[in-house]
Amino acid sequence: MTDPMRIQPSELDQLPDRDPEETAEWRASLDAVTQAAGPHRAAYLMRRTLEGAEAGGLALPKLLETDYLNSIPTAAEPEFPGDEEMEAKITAYNRWNAAAMVTRGSKHGVGGHIATFASAAWLYETGFNHFFRGKEGDGSGDQLYIQGHASPGIYARAFLDGRLSEQQLDNFRREAGGNGLPSYPHPRRLPWLWEFPTVSMGLGPLSAIYQARFNRYLTARNIKDTSNSHVWAFLGDGEMDEPESTSALTLAAREGLDNLTFVINCNLQRLDGPVRPNFRVVQELEAQFLGSGWNVIKSMWGNAWDELFQLDTTGALLRRLREVPDAQFQTYQTRDVAYIRENFFGTDPALIELAKVLSDDKISECFHTSRGGHEPRKVYAAYKAAVEHKGKPTVILTQTVKGFTLGKGFESKNANHQMKKLTIDEFKGMRDLLDLPIPDSHFEDGVVPYARPADDSPELRYLAERRAALDGPAPARRTQPLAPLPAPADKAFASFDKGSGTQSVASTMALVRLLKDLVRDKTSGKRWVPIIPDEARTFGMESLFPSLGLYSPKGQTYDPVDRDQLMYYKESESGQILNEGINEAGSLADFIAAATSYSTHGEQMIPLYIFYSMFGWQRTGDQFWQLGDQMGRGFVIGATAGRTTLTGEGLQHADGHSPMIAATNPAAVTYDPAFAYEISAIMKDGLRRMYGEAKPGEDQDVFYYLTVYNEPMPQPAKPAVDGLDEAIIKGLYRFNTAETAGVDVAAANAPRINLIGSGTAIHWTLKAQQLLAEDFGVAADVWSATSWTELRRDALEADEALLNGEERVPFVRQALAGAEGPVLAVSDYMRQVPDQIAQWIEQDYTSLGADGFGLSDTREDARRHFGVDAESIVVASLAQLARRGEVKATAVKEARERYGL
């Protein structure tokens, strides 16, 4: 007889059964229960047995779903420590003012979101009243990643606790005047309040995980004890569709980040409609988080459901809840009791009988209002269980109604995310529901009023007492200035001043050598945080492994295969290097946490994130905006840069545009250095500006992006020129002239041209300088453009100053003043990169670049293909001079033929 329960082979078939008779008895028992009590009873018993086995420590595969019930039953909820009535009043004021602020702003057409905070109000308020620690006590307080669309509710609370005024609320989304409130959490726009920008969906959960990990890193390295800091990330169920939202779940579990809690508000609605129209998002997320190793707490049903579950002696109610898709449950939320009786209870005889003993009011309460996320006792129980759980991060899956308390016109409507205001009558209905003391006379001018009790009222005294007990206001960002970090010794920066002689050194290797010296500095060395996405050996950084160690909370539990080698792979609990594997998003999340440690923890850290340049800005550009929003500081290194330097790798590895992308980010200070001494000057200036003594008017809240190359070249000595370092930082200086370069130009009045190169391209211009002189009698001066972007920014500032009546000459024009002949700019990037400065060049200007897609070939042939090699530069120079009548037109043809172009 075929066993009906053996549909597929089991992995257990591979193991010997030492007692087949006992196994058969267990299976027969299960078959008997199935036949006698039904498959649902059999499944119930199996689940309870498996749960008991897991609790007893038996090594069994974990269940990835639990029953469609609260994880913490009402009888097991801890005693609520607060004044529920007082907290309900405070929450009512915050609900009101959040809705009033957005509605009042709608007359200006600036929009806003009401329904999200209405849904999540108790999730925040319970945290503010009992859990979220501020920054006025010992340590750093908690880190709060607020759901972006809930920001009106956070502003409403800041208004209630006296940190915002009515005028500021009325300037919600109206920032140009300097006294407004940003639409979402933006530290750069409201730096005393917001710590983390979160409205770019998916980046909040990813960053929260790496923030919690970085907190542990600081403790492990004895930088700061962060053991009392907890990271809270408030997320929407729709947001969990973003790949970044779940990309680091296993990291959090693997490292046991029990200092981290996700609170996912499952109101079952995306921006356009249901999250899982035909499925159940809570169960899906539970399986995803349990499978990733998290502790999962479900807080779905309010107290009104307890009676229904007690009456469910057959399990029919639980089965029905498990089979109803989310979109249908949203429909129940908006329909009358008759519809629910027919369409929910009317599908099963046992449910029909159950419904007979339920009043219409009870059914309405359960299906219309009673959710776990709307009851502070249940939220408190979930939060308490989360912070007390050890060894794993926790996710709380809580159900709410989107638009709760805003009236039937808002609650659970598909369009409620786009609904920006309530009518006066709707506000009056909301007032009555929330029992707020706002008389009708306050609406006579047709404008909904803000509501705030007196400063000495019981509500505000209670609010202040609770926040005082939790170490001050939250959210809050520390902005007090920190003592500058001592500058490293000049010796570290001078190692390449004499050049490399006959030795060829790639600029990537020059940077790594500088980093090795900097991390050895006795005062600031421990502040460096090297971050590498599994390419340390490519960049020649493996020598840092044994000296600095790679951070691992478990240390090294194995004997490394290369232990007998000098540069062996060393992991350590106090390791300094963060090596994230093939993971640019995680690496940049590391960088953001380290780059903002000066504000989050009051500890200045110096992150240096090095990556394949093609896989940095292009892959994680949104996170670089997050970094700028969050005012992060540090060094970002695009290694193996350029479109033609990485031989053989081809199109997907050939970076011809990262400086252009970086130029769009106002916080990125972008450099394309050619020589090792330029790198030293730039790094030294970056340390001064970001971590030392910034100049008056200089923004410290920036990060430096340097492109470096893997092409070994002889490194020249640093020219002995006054003001050279300043010129390097500003972006342009003359490296040599035809005369100082020693090239042979026969005629004293030879035609002249200025060749500007950046990065590895300067070597092609130097060769072109020689060819122009030897083959065509043209004198070329070679200039090094360390930063096209900084030259452009300076010129834009000069233009703005001119509009304000101030005469100011752009630096690029000052540097080139008096330079004879036209200008030809060359880089290993698309022409748009050097063309950033074109409009400010007084001389005739043209450029060469590697436009289009990359390709696999030798460096020489790739450069010939793109027309940027030395010979192509010669031809372009002659063409430019021929147009000016300074060389014969035939010279261009002659050069093409001579060089085989």
N, C-alpha and C positions, 0 to 999 in steps of 0.2 A: 504494500500500500504506500502511495506517495505521501510524504509528509507535507501538508499544506503550508506549514510555517517555514519550510526550507525553500525559499524562492531562489536564493543565490548561494553559492558556496561561501563558507565562512573561512576566515583566516585560521580559525581554530582547527580546521580540517588538517592543517599541516602538523598539528601536535598529536602525540599519542594520547589516547583516552585510557587512563589507568583503571577506570571503573565504569565501563559502558552501561552496566545495569543501573548504577546510581544516576547516571546521566539520563537514561530512559525514564526513570521514575520522576525526575524533576520535569521533564518535558510532558510526561503524562499528566502531572498535576496541573501544569499550565493549560493543557488541552481541556482538562475537566472544568477548570474555572471558566474558560472561554465558553464552553458549551452550556454550563449551568447558569452563569451570571452575565454572560455577554462579553464581547471583546473589549468594551470600555473598562469593565471591572478588571479584566486581566491586565490591561495596559496600566491601570492605576496601581495594581499590586506590583507589577514589574518596576514601575518608576520608584515606588517607595522602597523596594528592595535594593535597587541600584543606589538610591540616595543613602540608604543605611550602610551599604557596603563602602561607599566613598567616605562617609563620616567615620567609619571604623578603620580607615586607612588601607583598605584593599586596593591594589593597583588595577583599576579598571578604566576603560575609556570613559571620559566624562560625558554626561548628558549635556547637549548644547541648547536645550530648551527646558524650561520648567513650566508648570501650569500657568494658565493665564490669570494669575492672581498676584496680589501683593506679596513681596518677599517677607515682609514683617506684618503678621496679623495684628488686628487691633488689640487683642489681649496681650500681645508681647511688646506693645509700644512703651517706651520709657516715659516717666513722668515729665510733663511739659514744664520747663522752669520759668516761663514768662507769664505775663499778664495778657491772656488771650484777648480780652476786651480792649485793652489799651493798644495792643498791636494791630487789632482789626481797625481801630480808628486811624492809626497812623497810616496803615496801608490804604485805607479809603481816601485819605488826603492825597497820597501819592498817585493813586489811580486817577483821581480827579484832575490834578494839576498836569499830569502827563497828557491826558486827553485835551485839556484846556490849552496847553501850550501849542500843541500841533494844530488844533482848530483855529486858534487866534492867528497862527502863522499862515494859515491857508489863504487869508485875504491878500497876502503878498505873493502867493503862487509858488512858495518854496517847498511845499510838500511836507512829508513826515509820515511816521508810522505809528498807529495807535494800538492795533490789535495784538502785537507781539507782547508788549509789556502787560497788557490786560490779561493775557494768558498766563504770563510767568510771574506776576507780581509777588505771590507768596514764596516762590522759589528764591527771589532776591531778598525779600523782607525778612524771612526767617533766617537767612544767612547774615544779614546786617545786624539783626537783633541778638544773634546767639553764636555765630561762628567766625565771621570774617574779621581777622585781626588787622588793626591799623599799624601805623609805623611809629607811633610815639612811645612804644615800650621797648624792651630789649629785642634785638634781632631786626628782621626786615619786614615783619608782618606777612600777611598772605598776599598772593598774587592772583588777581581777579581778571579773568578773560570774559568780559561782558559781551553777550550777544548784541551785535551792532544795532539791530532794529529795536532793541529794548532801551536804547539810550534815553528817550524821553522820560522813562521812569526813574533812571538814575539821576537825571537833572532835577526831577521833581523832589527826590529825596534830599539832594544837595540844597534845594531851595528851602525845604522844611528844616534842615539843620543849620541854616543861616549862611551857607557857603555861596549861594547864588541869590541874585535879586530878581524882582519882577521884570525889571528892564532887561536883564540878561535872558530871562525866559522868553520875553517878547522878541529877542534877537536870535532865537533859534533858527539856524540855517541862514543867518544874515551876518556874516563875519567881516565883510569888507570895512566896516567902520571901526573895527578893532575891539568891540565890546560884545561880540556875538558868541554863540555856541555852535560848534561844529555839528553836523548832522549825525555823525557816528563817533565812536571812540577814536580820537586822533591826538596822540600826545604832542605832536608838533603844533597843533592848533589850540589845545587847552592843556598846557604842560603841567599844571599844578594838580589836575584831576586825573586824566587818563594816563595809564601806564602802557597799555597794549592796544594797537589798532587791530580790530577783529572783523570788520565788515566785509573784507575780501574773503568770501566763504572758503572754509577748509584750512586757512592758515592759522586760525585761532587754535583749533585742537592740535595741529602739528606743533606749533610753537609752545603750547602749554606742556606737552610731553617733554620737549627738549629743555624748557625752563625748569621743570621739576628735576630733570636729570642734571642740569647745570648747578642747581642748588646743592645736589649731593656732591658734585665735583668740587665745589668751593669748600665744602666741609672736609672732604677727603684730603684735600691739599692744604688744609689748615689755613685757608685764606679767611674764611668766616664760618661760624657755626650757624647753619640755616635749618637746624633740626626742628625749630618751631614754626617754620614757614610751610604753608600748605598752598598748593596751586589748585584753583577752582576754574574750570572752563565750562561756561554756559553755552549750550549749543542747541540748534534746532534739529528736529528729526530730518527735515529736508536737507540741511547742511551736510548730513552724513553721507549724502550721495557723492560729494566731492572726494576724489581719490586721496587728497592730502589729509582728509579728516580721519581716515583709518590707516594711513600708510605706516604709522609708527606704533601701532597698538602692541605689536609683539615686543618692540624695544622696551616699552613701559613695563610690560609684564616680566620680560627677561631680567630686567634690572631691579624688579621688586619695588617700583616707585609708589609706595603707599603714602607718599606725600602729595598725591595727585588724585583729584576727583573730577570726573566728567558729569555734568548734570544735563541730560538731554531732554528737552521739553518736547514731548510727543503730543503735540496738538493736532497731529495727523494732517497738517496742511502745508503745502509748499506755497510759493508766491502765487501760483496760478490755480492750484487745486489740491486734491488729496495727494499725500506723499506716496502711499502704496494703495492705489485705488482697488486693486484686486487681491491684495495680500494684507499682512499685518506687520507693520514696521517694528513694533515692539519685539515681537518674536524673532524677526530677522536680526535686529541689533543685538538681542540677547545671545543668539547663536554666534554672531560675529565676535562679540566681546568675550564670551566664555571660551570660544575656540582659540582666542588669542591669549588666554590666561588671566583675564581680569576677574575681579570680584563684581558680581552684578546684583544690584538691588532694584527691584521693580516696585514702584509706588503708583499704582494705576487707578485704584478704586477708592472712593471716599467711604465714610462710615455708613452711609445709607445703603451700601451694597451688602453690608454684613448680614442683614436679615435675609436677603435673597440667597446668599451662599449657604446660610444655615438651613434654609428650606430645601436646598438642592440635594436631596438624599440620593437621587439616581445619577447625579453627574451631568444631567441634561443641560443645565444652565451653563456649566463650564464648557461642555462640548459646543454649545451654540456660540458662545463668545469666541471660541477658538476658530470657528469656521466663518464668522461674519467678517468680510473684508473691511478695511479702514474706511473706504468711501461710503459703504452702507452704514457704518456706525455714525459717520458725519450726518448722514440723512436722518437717522433717528434723532440726532441732536436738534434738528430743525423741525421735526414733524410732531403732530399731536399724539396723545396717548393712544387713541384708537388705532392709529397707524402702527404704533409699536406693538400693541397687543396682537394685531393681525400678522404683521410681517416678522416680528421677532419671536414672540411666544407662540404664535399659531402654527409653527412649523413642526412641532413635536408634541405628542399627547401628554408627556410628563410636564412640559412647559405650559401647556394649556391649563393643566390642573394647578400648577404653581401660581399662574397669573390670577386664578380665581380668588386667591386669598390676598392679593395685593391691591391696595387702593390706587386710584388714578394719581393721587398726590405722591404716593411712594414711587410709582413707575416714573412719573415726571421728574422727581428729585433725582432718582438714580441716573436716568438717561440724559437729563438736561443740565444738571449742575454738579453732581457728586463725582469729583475726580480727585485722585491722590494729590495732584499738584495744587489744588485749591484749598487744602486743609493743612494749616500750620503744624498740627500735631503729627501728621503723617510725614510732612517734609522734614520736621525736626528729627523724627525717628530715623529717617533715611540718612540724613546728614550725620547724625551721631554714630550710626553704624558704619558710615563710610570713614570718618576720621579715626575711629577706633580699630578698624580692620588693619591688620599688619601683614606685610609680605607681598601684597598685591595692590595695584591701583584699583580704584573703584569707579564704576559707572552707575549712575542712578537714572533709570528710565522711568520717567513720570508722565502721566497723562494729564492733559489740561484741555480746556476749550479755548480756541483762538478767538479773541474778542470778548472774553468773559466779562460780564457786568456792563458792557457797552450797549446792551439792548438787543432785542431780537433782530434788528436790522444789521447787526454786525456779527453776532456769534455764529461761528462755523460757516459763514458764507464764503464761497470760493473767491469772491472779489475783495474780501476784507483787507487784504494787504495793500490794495490800491485805494482804499477808502480813507480819506484824510481828515474828515471832520464829522462832528455831530451837530444836529440842529439844536436850537435852544430847548425845544420840547424834549428831545432825547437827553439833553443834559439834565433837565429837571427830573426825568424818570431815573436817571443814574443817581442823582442826588438823593432821591427818595429811597432807592435800593441800598445805597451806601450809608444812609442816615446821617448826612452831613448838614451842619447848621448854616445853610446858605439860603437866605430869604429870596422870594421872587423879585423883590425890589432891586436886587443886585443884577438882574438881567434886563432892566428897563432900557438900557442904551443899545440892546441887541448884541452885546459882547459878553461872552461867558467870562465870569470873574475867576481869578485864582483864589484858592482857599488856604489860609494858614492860621492856625490858632495863635494866641498871644505867646510871647516868649516865655512867660512864666506859667503857661498852661500845663496841666498834668501830662498831656501828650508830648510836648517838647521837652519837658523835664525827663520823662521816661526815655525818650529817644537819646538825649544827651547822656543819661546814666548808662544806658546800654553800650553806647559807643566808647564812653570812658572806660568801662569795664573791659572793652576789647581793644584798648590801646589807640583810641582816636579814630578820626573819620576814615571812611573807605568808600569808594576807591580814592586813592591819593598817590601822587607821584612826588618824590623828593627832588627838589631842585636846588638845594643849598650847594654852594661851591665846595669842592674838595681840594685839599692841598695838592699842588702839582706834584707829579711823580718826578723824582730826581732824574735828570738826563743821564743816559749812559756815557761812559768815557768817550772822548773824541777818537781814541785809538781804534775803536770798533769801526767807525765810519771812514777811517783813513786807510784801510787796508789795501784799497785799490788805487790810491792817489798816484802811485808811481807806475801804474799800468801793470800788465802781466808779462811784459817782455815778449819772448817768442812763444810763450804758452798761449794756446787758444782756450778761451773760457766763454761758455754761453752765459747770457745774462741771467738765465734761471739759476745757474750754479753760483753766480756772483751773489744773487739775493740769498740763496740758501747759506752761503758762507757768512754773510752778514748776520743772518738770523742766528746762526750758531754762536756768534760772538755776543749778540744781544741777550740771548737767553742765559748766558753765563754771568751777566752783570749782577753784582751782589745785591743791589737795591731793587732794581725793576725786573730782573730776570725771571723771577717766579710769577710775575704778572702776565707773561706771555702765554697765550693759548693757541698753539699750532693746531689747525683743523685741516684734515686731509681726507678727501673722498677716495681712499684706496689707490692712490697713485704716488705714494711717497718714493718708491724706488724709481719711478719714471723721472721724478724731479730731483733725484739724488739726495733724498732726505733720510735714507735708512740709517745713516750714522747717528741720527737723533734717537733711534729706538732704545738702545741700551742706556744712554745718558739721561734721557728725559722720561722714558717709559710711556706706554700707551695706557690711558685710563681704562680701568675695568673694575667695577665694584667687587668682583670676585677674585681680583688679582690674577695670578697665573696658576691654574690648577693642573697644568700639564707640563711635560718636558719638551720645550720647543725643538723642532727638528734641526735648527741651526745653532743650538746652544753652545757648541764648541767653536763658533765663529765670533770674530770681534764685534760685528754689527748684528747680533742676534735679535730675534723678535721678542721683546720684553714687555709683558703686560704687568700692570701694577695697580693696586688700589689707590695709590697716590700719583699715578701717572699724569704727565702734563699734556701729552698729545691726545687729541680726539680724532681717532681714525674711524670713520663712519661706514666703511665699505663703499660700494658703488652707489652713492646716495648723495647727490648734490642738494636735494631739498632738505634732508636731515642735517647736512653739514652747514647749510646756511641758517637753519634754525638754531644750531649750536652757536653760530657766529652772532646771531641776533641776541641770544641770551647773554653771551659774554660781552658783546658790544654795548649793552645797556645795563651792565652790572653796576656801573657808577651811580645810576639812579635807583635801580631795583634794590640793590644791597649796600649802596654807599661804598663800593669797592671798585676801584679802577682796574680793569683787566684789559689786556692788549691782545685781542684776537687777531690772528693772521690765518686767513682761509685761502689756500692755494688749490687751484683746479685747472683742468684742461680749459683753456679760455673759451673754446667753442661750447662747452657744456656748463657755462656759468650763467651769464646774463640771458642767453637765449632760452635756457631751460627753466630758470627760476627768477625771471624778471619781476614777477609779482612780489616775490619775497624781498627783492631789493627795494621795491617801493615801501614794503612793510618796514624794512630796516631804516629807510629815510624817515618815514612817519614816526618811528619809535625813537629817532634821534640817536641811532647807534654810532659808535666810533670804533675804528680799527682799520686793518689793512686787508684788502682783497687783492689777490694776485691771480691774474689770468696767465697761466704758464703755457708753454708750447704754443705761443700766440702766433698770429699772422696767418695769411692765406697760403703762403708758399714755403714756410719753413718746416712744416711737419711732413717730411717726405713719405710717400707711400700710403698714408692713411686715407687720403681722399676727401671727397666732398663733405661728409658729415663731421670731419675733424678739422676742416680748414676754416679758421675764424677770420673772416674779412670784415667784420662789422661790430664786434663787441664795444669798441670805443664810441661808436655812434649810438648804440643803445644806451651805454653809460652816460653819454652826453645829455640824454633826456631826463636823467634823474638829478634834481637840483642838489641833492646831498652828496653826490659822488664827485670827488676830486680826482680827475682821470689823467694818468700819465702814460706815455709810451716811450720810456727811456731807451737810449741806444747803448750807453756805456755804463760800466760798473760804478764809476764815480758819480754818475747822475743818479743811480739807484740809491747810493748812500746819502746824497744830498736830499733827495725826496723823502726817504725814510726818516732822516733826522728831523726834517721840517715837519713831517706828519706827527712825530712824537711830541715835538714842541707844541704844535697847534692843538692837538686833540687832548694831550695829557700834561702838558707843561704850562708855560706862560703864553697864552694867546695874545696877539696884538690887539690894540683897541679897534673895535668894530669887526673883528674876525670871528666868524662862527666856529665854535668848537664842535658843534654837533654835525660833523661830516664824517665820511669814511673815504679812504684813499683806494683807488683802483689803479694798479700798475700792471701793464702787460710786459711779460718777459719771454725770452725766446730760447729754444733748444739748439741754436746754431752756434757752435764754438767759433769764436773769432778772437784775434789778438785784442786785448783791452789796452787802449792808449792811456798815457799818463794824463792826469788832470791838468788842463792848461792853467798857467799862472796868470790869470786875468782878474783884475779887480771886479768885484760884484758878480762873479760867475755863479755862485750858489743862488743868489737872488734871481738871476736870469734863468737858471735851471727851473726854479720854482715857478716863475712867472710863465715859462713855457718856450723861450726861444733865445738862442745865442749863436754867434758866429764861431764855428769850430775851427775853421782855418780859412785863409785866403789862398788864391792861386800862388801867391808869392811865398807865403809861409809854408805851404804844402810842398814847395820845392819842385813843382812841375815846370817843365820847360816851355815857356810861351815866347816865341821868337820876336813878335812885334810888340813894341812898347805901347802902342795904341790898340792892342788886340781887343776884339769884341768881348764883352763881359756878360756873365749871367750868374744868378744866385740860385744854387741848388739847396732846397730845404728838405731834409729827410728826417724821419722819426723811426725809432726802434731799429730793427735790423736793416731797414731801407737805407740808412746812412752809409752802410758799407757799399751799396751799389752806387750811391752818389759820389763816394770817394773814388771809386774806380772810374766812373764817368768823368770826374774832374780830370783825371790823368789822361783819358782817351781824348777828351775835348782839346786839351793842350797839345798832346803829341801828334794827333792826327789832323786837327783842324785849326790850330792856333787860337783857340778860344780860352779865355781865362775865366775860371769858375770859382766862386767862393762857396764853401759848404757850410750850411747852417744846421744845427740840431734843434728840432722842434720837440721838446720833451712833452708838451701838452697843447694840442690843437684846441682842446675844449677850454682850458684855462685862458688861453689867448682870446678866445671868443667871448668868454664871460667878462673878462676885463674890458673888451671893446664895447660890449653891450652896456656895461656900467658907465663907460665914458660917454656913450651916446645919451644915456639917461641924464647924466650930469649936465650935458650940453643943453638938453631940453629945460633943465632947471636953472640955466643961466651960468653954469660953471664951465670954464674952459678946461678941458682935459683931453690929452692926446692918448689914444690907446697904446699900450705897451708894444704891441706888434708893429705899430707904425713908428714908434720911437726907435725900436731895435733896428728896423730896416732903413731908417732915415739916412740918406746919403749913399745908400748902397747902389752902385752903378749896375745898369742892365736890368733885364726882366727877372721874374721869379718863376721857378719851376718847383713845385712841391711834390714829394713822392713819399708814399707809405706802402706798407704791405696790407693795406685795407682798401675798401672801396673809396673812390675819389671823394665821396661825400664827407669823409673824415677830414682830410686836409682842406677841403673847400669851405669848412666852417669859418675860415678867416679871410676868405677871398675879398669880401666887400670892403675890408679895411686896408688892403694893400694898395699903395699908391703906384707902385710899379706895375708893368704889364704882368699878368698872373695867369698861370695855367697849372694843371696838376696831372699826375699819373696815379693810377691805383689798380687794385686787383678786384675789379667789379665782376659780378656774375657768380656762378657756383664754383666751388673748388674742384680739384681733380687730383688723381694720384700720378705722381711723376717725380723725377729728380728736381731738386731746387732750381737748378739752372734752366731746365726745360719748362718748369711751371712758370718761372719768371719771364722767360721768353714768350710763353703763351699769353700771359697777361700784359705783356709790354711794359714791364717795370724793371727789367735787368739793366745793367750799366749801358749796354749798347743801345737799348731802346731809349734810355734817358738821353744819350748823346743825340739820337735822331730827333727826339722831341725838343731838345735845346736848340738844335740847328734850325728846326722849323720855326721856333719862336723868334730866333734872331733873324731868319730870312724874312719873316713878315715885317720886321722893323727895318729891313734893308741893310742889316749889319753884316750878313754873310750872303754869298750868292745862293740863289734858289737851287742851283744844281748840287750844292753841298748836301742837301737832304737826300737826294737820290744816290749820290756817291756813298754816303754813310750807310744807307740801306743795303747797297750792293756789297760794300766792304764787309759788313757784319752779317750778311746773309739773312737780312730781315725780309 
